Amino acid sequence: MKDLEFNNFFSTPVYTLQIPQWVKKLNKASDNFIENAKKFNKEAIKKREKIFKKKLGDFGLSHHSTSLIDVLEFKEIKLHVEKESQAILDHMGYDLKNYTLVTNEMWVQEFAKKGGGHHEGHVHYNSHISAFYFLKCSDKTSFPVFHDPRAGKLMSDLPLKDTEELSFSNPIINYKPSPGTLILFPAFLQHQFNIDCGIEPFRFIHFNVQALPNGF
């Protein structure tokens, strides 16, 4: 390697910021939305328990709110995420002079009290930046995992020398957030949430931001 010139191309950035001062007020604003989401899931829980003839409670579920886009209590963080998304896309080299950024999806969710809450790997269509703001989490809860988006690499991948070491070859990476952590990333980056054991509450707000052509 000592005689080889080295450049790093096609990397995928992930951006983080700590905003703990918003956690208390946004948790309070989220409480009713989460309670309504839990009520909505009660019918699904009843049907599932009838099928399996066993009391499962909310095991494996995610209590997902309705849209928060137009809710006043969440306006400040929505505008902040849009501002940071603008800066991120500019930093990545995109020309946005003919585009306006808008939040096209925004919701709060809490994983099951009984445990088992999770999300499989996925992306969000028609978006350019996705983000999470964590309201309730700890070292005992779930956490986000990001997948290498390069399909060509995955088709011809090789074994890793050390799965514990972060290198150019890792197919996945993860972040361990704390309450107040904001994570922003390109929306093409596949993400998932590991299975939560239900030991402590796990709650976060999810954002998707889209760059719309002016006059659209």
C-alpha positions as CSV (number, residue, x, y, z in Angstrom):
1,M,0.0,0.0,0.0
2,K,2.9,2.4,0.7
3,D,3.4,3.2,-3.0
4,L,-0.3,3.4,-4.0
5,E,-2.1,6.7,-4.3
6,F,-5.3,6.6,-2.3
7,N,-8.6,8.4,-2.9
8,N,-12.0,7.8,-1.4
9,F,-14.9,8.0,-3.9
10,F,-18.7,7.2,-3.7
11,S,-18.8,7.5,0.1
12,T,-22.2,8.0,1.8
13,P,-22.3,10.6,4.6
14,V,-24.4,10.3,7.8
15,Y,-24.8,13.5,9.9
16,T,-25.5,13.7,13.6
17,L,-26.3,16.5,16.0
18,Q,-27.2,16.6,19.7
19,I,-30.3,18.7,20.7
20,P,-31.2,17.5,24.2
21,Q,-33.1,20.7,25.1
22,W,-36.1,19.7,22.9
23,V,-36.6,16.2,24.3
24,K,-38.9,17.1,27.2
25,K,-41.3,19.3,25.3
26,L,-41.4,17.0,22.3
27,N,-42.0,13.9,24.5
28,K,-44.9,15.8,26.0
29,A,-46.3,16.8,22.6
30,S,-45.9,13.2,21.4
31,D,-47.8,11.5,24.3
32,N,-51.3,11.9,23.0
33,F,-50.2,10.8,19.5
34,I,-48.6,7.6,20.9
35,E,-51.7,6.9,23.1
36,N,-54.0,7.2,20.0
37,A,-51.6,4.9,18.1
38,K,-51.8,2.3,20.8
39,K,-55.7,2.6,20.8
40,F,-55.6,2.1,17.0
41,N,-53.5,-1.1,17.4
42,K,-55.8,-2.6,20.0
43,E,-58.1,-4.1,17.3
44,A,-55.1,-5.7,15.5
45,I,-53.9,-7.1,18.8
46,K,-57.3,-8.6,19.5
47,K,-57.5,-10.2,16.1
48,R,-54.0,-11.6,16.4
49,E,-54.7,-13.0,19.9
50,K,-57.8,-14.7,18.6
51,I,-55.9,-16.4,15.8
52,F,-53.1,-17.6,18.0
53,K,-55.2,-18.2,21.1
54,K,-52.6,-16.5,23.3
55,K,-52.2,-13.2,25.1
56,L,-49.5,-11.4,23.1
57,G,-50.2,-7.8,24.0
58,D,-48.4,-5.4,21.7
59,F,-45.4,-7.7,21.2
60,G,-43.5,-7.0,18.0
61,L,-45.5,-3.9,17.1
62,S,-44.6,-0.3,16.5
63,H,-47.1,2.4,17.7
64,H,-47.1,4.8,14.7
65,S,-48.7,8.2,14.9
66,T,-50.6,10.1,12.3
67,S,-48.8,12.9,10.4
68,L,-47.1,15.6,12.5
69,I,-46.3,17.9,9.5
70,D,-49.0,20.5,10.4
71,V,-48.9,20.2,14.2
72,L,-47.8,23.4,15.8
73,E,-45.8,21.8,18.7
74,F,-43.5,20.1,16.1
75,K,-43.0,23.1,13.8
76,E,-39.7,24.2,15.3
77,I,-38.0,20.8,14.8
78,K,-39.5,20.4,11.4
79,L,-38.1,23.7,10.2
80,H,-34.7,22.8,11.8
81,V,-34.6,19.5,9.9
82,E,-35.4,21.2,6.7
83,K,-32.7,23.8,7.3
84,E,-30.1,21.1,8.1
85,S,-31.3,19.1,5.0
86,Q,-30.6,22.1,2.8
87,A,-27.1,22.4,4.3
88,I,-26.4,18.7,3.9
89,L,-27.5,18.5,0.2
90,D,-25.4,21.6,-0.4
91,H,-22.4,20.0,1.4
92,M,-22.9,16.9,-0.8
93,G,-22.5,19.0,-3.9
94,Y,-26.1,19.4,-5.1
95,D,-27.3,22.6,-6.9
96,L,-30.6,23.5,-5.2
97,K,-31.1,27.0,-6.6
98,N,-34.2,25.8,-8.6
99,Y,-35.5,23.6,-5.8
100,T,-37.4,24.1,-2.5
101,L,-37.1,21.6,0.4
102,V,-40.3,20.4,2.0
103,T,-41.1,17.7,4.7
104,N,-43.2,15.2,2.9
105,E,-43.5,12.7,5.9
106,M,-43.2,13.1,9.6
107,W,-44.4,10.9,12.4
108,V,-43.5,9.8,15.9
109,Q,-43.4,6.1,16.9
110,E,-42.8,4.0,20.0
111,F,-41.9,0.3,20.0
112,A,-43.9,-2.3,21.9
113,K,-43.8,-2.3,25.6
114,K,-43.8,-6.1,25.4
115,G,-40.7,-6.1,23.3
116,G,-40.1,-7.3,19.8
117,G,-40.5,-4.0,18.1
118,H,-38.3,-3.6,15.0
119,H,-38.2,-2.4,11.4
120,E,-36.7,-4.4,8.5
121,G,-34.3,-2.7,6.1
122,H,-36.1,-0.2,3.8
123,V,-35.9,3.2,2.1
124,H,-38.5,5.9,1.6
125,Y,-39.4,6.8,-2.0
126,N,-39.7,10.4,-3.3
127,S,-37.4,11.7,-0.6
128,H,-33.9,13.0,-0.6
129,I,-33.0,13.3,3.1
130,S,-34.3,11.1,6.0
131,A,-33.8,11.8,9.7
132,F,-34.5,10.5,13.1
133,Y,-34.8,12.5,16.4
134,F,-34.7,10.3,19.4
135,L,-36.9,11.0,22.4
136,K,-36.7,7.8,24.5
137,C,-33.7,5.4,24.2
138,S,-30.8,3.9,26.1
139,D,-28.1,1.3,25.8
140,K,-30.9,-1.3,26.5
141,T,-33.1,-0.3,23.5
142,S,-33.2,-0.7,19.8
143,F,-30.9,1.4,17.5
144,P,-30.7,2.3,13.8
145,V,-28.6,0.2,11.4
146,F,-27.6,1.4,8.0
147,H,-26.8,-0.8,5.0
148,D,-24.2,-0.2,2.3
149,P,-26.2,1.1,-0.7
150,R,-23.8,-0.1,-3.4
151,A,-25.5,-3.1,-5.0
152,G,-22.5,-3.8,-7.2
153,K,-20.3,-4.3,-4.1
154,L,-22.8,-6.6,-2.4
155,M,-23.0,-8.8,-5.5
156,S,-19.3,-9.7,-5.2
157,D,-18.5,-9.2,-1.5
158,L,-15.8,-11.0,0.4
159,P,-15.5,-12.0,4.1
160,L,-14.3,-9.4,6.6
161,K,-11.0,-9.8,8.4
162,D,-12.5,-8.3,11.6
163,T,-16.3,-7.8,11.9
164,E,-15.8,-5.6,15.0
165,E,-13.6,-3.1,13.1
166,L,-15.1,-0.3,11.0
167,S,-13.5,-0.3,7.6
168,F,-14.3,0.3,3.9
169,S,-15.6,-3.2,3.6
170,N,-18.4,-3.2,6.3
171,P,-21.8,-4.0,4.7
172,I,-23.6,-2.4,7.7
173,I,-22.9,0.1,10.4
174,N,-25.0,1.2,13.4
175,Y,-25.5,4.2,15.7
176,K,-26.2,4.1,19.4
177,P,-28.3,7.3,20.0
178,S,-29.2,9.0,23.3
179,P,-32.3,11.2,23.9
180,G,-31.8,14.4,21.8
181,T,-29.7,12.8,19.1
182,L,-30.6,13.9,15.6
183,I,-29.4,11.7,12.7
184,L,-29.8,12.8,9.1
185,F,-28.8,10.8,6.0
186,P,-29.5,10.5,2.2
187,A,-32.9,8.9,1.8
188,F,-31.4,6.3,-0.6
189,L,-29.5,4.8,2.4
190,Q,-31.3,1.6,3.5
191,H,-32.0,1.6,7.2
192,Q,-33.5,-0.7,9.8
193,F,-34.0,-0.9,13.6
194,N,-32.8,-3.9,15.5
195,I,-35.3,-5.9,17.6
196,D,-36.1,-4.1,20.8
197,C,-36.3,-6.2,24.0
198,G,-38.9,-4.0,25.7
199,I,-36.7,-3.3,28.7
200,E,-36.9,0.5,28.4
201,P,-39.1,2.8,26.2
202,F,-37.9,3.5,22.7
203,R,-39.5,6.5,20.9
204,F,-38.3,8.6,18.0
205,I,-39.6,11.1,15.4
206,H,-39.0,10.1,11.7
207,F,-38.7,12.8,9.0
208,N,-38.5,12.5,5.2
209,V,-37.6,15.6,3.2
210,Q,-38.0,16.1,-0.5
211,A,-36.4,18.7,-2.9
212,L,-39.3,19.9,-5.2
213,P,-38.6,21.8,-8.4
214,N,-39.7,25.4,-8.1
215,G,-43.1,25.9,-9.7
216,F,-44.0,22.2,-9.2
